[in-house]
Amino acid sequence: MRPAHPTEQTVGMEYYVSETDGVGGSLRADNDYFRVRERERFSTEPVDASTDAYPHLVFRATLAGWDTNDFAGRLSDALGISRERVNWAGTKDKYAVTTQLFSVYGADPEDLPAIDGAEIEVVGRAGRNLEFGDLAGNEFELVVSEPDRPDAAGSITAELARFGGLEDDSESRVDDAGTATATVGVPNYFGQQRFGSRRPVTHTVGLEIVRGDWAGAVMAYLGNPTDAEPAGTQEARAFVEETRDWQAALERFPYRLGYERSLLHELADRDGEPGPDAFRAALERLPSNLQRLFVHAAQSYAFNLILSERLERGLPFDRPVAGDVACFADTDAPAGIELPDTDRLQRVDQRRVDSVTRHCERGRAFVTAPLVGTDTELADGEQGEIERAVLERLDLEPSDFDLPGEFHSSGTRRAILVRTTLAVEQAPLTLSFALPKGSYATAVAREYLKVDPIDLG
């Protein structure tokens, strides 16, 4: 275990679990160097099935340089239909080559347009649209550009195999092509993208919302200039922090910062100094998914801190200790993906430690930590001490998440370890692996590169 990059520490990822120096380099030097393919659980009928019973056309798209939301908007515009009739199971990033399913209500194969950067393959028809629960996981192929120490990958793999509780798999298997394969484990951290790679403030906004400080939340979003931003943007953020002159700030904030400008418009249109209701109204002008993201980022930050504290105390991640809360595996997950089912929880008292440990060793159970919300019940024992200490440090308690509208969250729990079979290929250095939905490829990649998270993309 060694200290993480300072930027990662600001979002709760305080450690790497591997001691070996990283290979260095960067990801996403080209879109083709970051490839993602979804693993779904979604049944379809033949494309000539009745459109009355199966009104949703399902197709698989391979997208280069397309954010999922942007592609859906481009598709709906070309079809002349509402954006709400286009659905998918998981949102993917623009700077990658991604392959995923889409469903379109009321469309026929011949209606699908040709779109630059998109290869479309019709799969069939379905009686309902795709939704998030249909996503089981993702397969990744990441090329590391200009690594400084590519040979370090083998030692890192061995350390991660041991962390995952697989001493017998700490030595990689090498095939005739020179590809080394082993099963590794890493802390199931929320990656930097959750908080903002260049300006990690999403969780700060969320914490202010959960504490009921609407003005503080708005100022956390408008202010907080960082060196990663253009000088003009930094100056605009510093100006609004110092003056709270909303109209004058509007003249300084660039048009590309549409969300910030939306907040400023709401505040500038009010007479006198705005009160808490005005600041809340400003936040509620933002898209509903962004409102939810603020609170989710606060939960994610607390989760990351809990994992870091568990690491610092030397508690295992691959097996429980008395007081932990475990969940069981989703038995319908595709082969090669260990998918936790957090609807099936069990408290691990002393008499259950051995039996749950055996389930964990076989990939049938996982130790969890909370994404805190109104329904959260904290663990017992030392893990419970960790959870309570982190919440006290953040001045939070579960009832704080009883919030209006999109800001409300009942909470859930999340596995603290993610384990995968990983292949390392040299020349170029390439990492290939699959993860369950909700887990971040950068949680694995960061252990290998150990660089500024900006270089992880």
Buried (B, 14 or more C-beta within 10 A) or exposed (E): BEEBBEBBBBBBBBBBBBEBEBBBBBBBBEBEBBBBBBBBBBEBBEBEBEEEEBBBBBBBBBBBBBBBBEBBEBBBEEBEBEEEBBBBBBBBBBBBBBBBBBBBBEBEEEEBEEBEBBEBEBBBBBBEBBEEEBBBBBBBBBBBBEBEBBEBBBBBBBBBBBBBBBEEBBEBEEEEEEBBBBBBBBBBBBBBBBBBBEBBBBBBBBBBBBBEBBBBBBBBBBBBBBEBBEEEBBEBBBBBBEEBBBEBBBEBBEEEBEEBBBBBBBBBEBEEEBEEEBBBBBBBEBEEEBBBBBBBBBBBBBBBBBBBBBBEEEBBBBBBBBBBBBBBBBEEBBEEBBBBBBEEBBBBEEEBBEEBBEBBEEBBBBBBBBBBBBEBEBBBBBBBBBBEEBBEEBEBBBEBBEBEEBBEBEBBBBBBBBBBBBBBBBEEBBBBBBBBBBBBBBBBBBBBBBBBBEBBB
